[in-house]
Amino acid sequence: MNHKLKYRHELKFFVNPHQYYLIRNRLRDLMEQDKHVGPEGEYHIRSLYFDDIDNTALHEKLGGIRDRSKYRIRIYNRSDNVIHFEKKIKFKDYIAKLKEPLTREMYNAIIGGDYSGLKGLGKPLLEDIHNQMHTRLLRPKVIVDYVREPFVCPHGNVRITFDKELRTGLHAIDIFDPALRPVRAIDHELIIMEVKYDEYIPAYIAIALQLEGLTRQSASKYVLCRKYLKFNTWEDY
């Protein structure tokens, strides 16, 4: 574990519409909505996930390796106002995330195969990504697209999200392509509920969640979308 990073707990569950409505309605009286949500209490997330020449991130997740990392570029509401290159790090049951902003010009260069702009900026994460691209041939693999409904609580720094309409961009890699038409990657009835917190979950939130009645899942959106690509296009990993 890198003790300079801030690690948090992360639990994931598949919930059906009935479970979602029950839990969501309880949480609405106990937690605040994230300040970035729109009028419907949601926002849209689109990520471009990267993997290396050996598909290490994919195979480590499928193989149950507990300590691993993955890289992605993420945008919100299909806008280029905020573009982040992120590295998500998992250590046992904890997660940490590093991120650096990108300009649209930097993003366009990366998609065009030019990674030189990530080097020499004095940004350790971007230097790491550049090295991964140079030595491990880290490259774009799949677009992951969904709608998120988030709730937050300052006590325990709890964040509970409902991720809906998970879609994959299939072979596309440009998250700003206006012609992109992502397709559903899982049963449209299923919603991914994520529970993230620091040291503890307040008792009143834990009671509202009733997690003991749910089955914890290894719900990696990246893996779900890569597996969809394999099973529906006959393309090997």
N, C-alpha and C positions, 0 to 999 in steps of 0.2 A: 504494500500500500504506500502511495506517495502521500505523506502526511502534510504536504503543502496544499493539497486539494481539499475541497469541502465535499465530503461524501454524504449521501442521503440514502434512506431506505426507498425502495421502489417495489411495489406489489402490483401485479397485473391480473385482471380477471375478464373472462368473456361473460357478458350479461345479455339476457334476452330483453325485448321491449318491456315486458311486464316488470322485471326486476329493475330496469333502468328508471321507469316512471316512479316506482315506489321509492327508490333510493334518492333520485334527483329531487323529488318533492320534499323529502325529509331534509336534505341538505340545504335547500333554498331558504329554510327558516333558521339555519344554524351557521351558514358560511356566506361570505361575500362572493360575488362574481369577479373574475379577473377584470382589471381596469381596461384591458384591450378588447373586450368583446364588443360586438356590434349590437344593433337593436334586438336581434333574436337571441342574444346571450351566447353567441358563438363567434368563432373566427375560423378561417380556412388556413390550413398548413400544407405546404408542398415541399418535399425534400428530394434532393438528388443524392443517392447513396453511392459511395465509392467502395471498391474492394481491390485487392492486389492480384497479381498474376495467378496465385494459387487459391483465390477466393477464400482467404484465411478467415475473414469475419463470418462468412456464411458457414463454413465447415466447423469452426470453433463453436458457433451457436448450436448447430445441429448435433455436434458431438458432446454437448454438455459441459464444455470448458467454462469454468466459473470466472476466471480472470481473463478479460478480453477487452477489445476496443473496436470502435468503428467510426468512420468519417462520413460527413454529409454536408451539403450546402442546403440551407433552409431559408424559405421566404414565407411571407404571410399575406393572405388575401390577394395573391397573384400579383403583388406589387414589388417593384424593385427599390422601394424606400428603405427597406431593411433587408440586407442579404448577409447571412453569417455562414462562415465555414466552421463547423463544429467537430469536436472529437468527444465521443461519449465513452467513458471508461467504466467498466464494471469490475468490482472486486468483491467476491463472495456475494452477499445480498445487498451490497451497497453500490451506488452509482455516483459518478462525478462528471461534470461537463466543462470543457474548455471551448471558448469560441472567440473568433475575431471577425470584425466586419470586412466585407468586400465591397468594392465599388462595382457598378454595372460593367465598367470597362474591364476590370479584373476578372469578373465572372465570364464575360464574353471571350477573353483570352484563354481561360481554362477550358471552356467548352470547345474552343478552336484548337486545343492541343498545346498551347503555349503556357507553361507553368513558371516561366522565369520571373514573372512579376511577384511571386510569393517569396522570393529570396532577397536577402539584403535589407529587409525592412525593420530588423530588430524585433521581430515578433516570433517568439519560440514556437508557437503552434504552427504558424505559416512555414517556418523553416522545417519543422517536422514533416508537414504535409509535402513540401517540396522534395525532401529527402525520400519519403515514401514513394512519391511519383517517379523519382529518378532510379532508386535502387530496387523497389518492389513492384514497379509498374502499376501503382495505384491509379485506377481509372474509374470513370462513371459506369455504374451498372444498371440502376433502375430508379425510376421516379416513384415516390410514395406520396399519396394524396389523400387527405381526409379533412373532415370538419370536427373541430374540438369545442366542447362545452366545458369550461373550467370553473372550479370553485376554490377559494383560498381561505386560509385562516392563519393569523399571525402566531397563534399559540402552537408551538411545535413546528411552525413553518409548514403547515399541511397544505398540500395541493392535490385536489381530486379532479380528474378529467374524464370526460366521456368522449371517446373518439369514434366518430360515426362515418359511414360510407367510405370505408377503406378502399382505395382504388390504386391500381398500378398503371404506370405509363408504358408498360410493355417494353418495346425496344427504344423508345424515345429517351433522350437525355437532356433536352433543352426545356427547363422548367418555365421559360417565358414564351414558348412556342404558342401562338394564338390558335393554331390548328390542333393542339394536343387534346385528345379525347380519352382520358384514363378510363379503364374498365374496372368493375368491381372485382376485388381480390378475395373476398370471403362472402359467406352467406349474408344477404342484405339485412337479415333480422338481427345479426349479432353486433354488439357494441363492445368496444374494449374500454374497460374502466381501469384507470391507473391511479394508485394511491401512493403519493410521495410525501415524506416527512423527514425531519431531522432526528431528534431523540425520542419523540413520543407522539401519539395521537391522543388528543383530549378525549376523555371518557364519553362525553356526549356525542362526539362524532363517531367514535368506534361503535356505540350502540346504534346509531342511525345507519351505519354501513352494514352491520350484521355480517361481517366477513366470514364468520364460522359457517354460515349457510351457503357460501359461495366456494367454487373450486378455483384455486389459484392456477394460472396458466403461464406458460412461457410464450407470451404473445408478442413476438418480435415482428413489427410491421415490415421490416426489411426482408426477413426470411419468408414471411407470408407472400410478399410480392414477388420475390425471386422464385419461390416454388410455383406460384401461379404461372410465371413465365415459362418454366420448364414443362409443366404438365399440360399447358395449352398451346405450346408452339413447338414441342419436341426438340427444344434446344437444350443441350447439356449445360450443366452449371459452368 
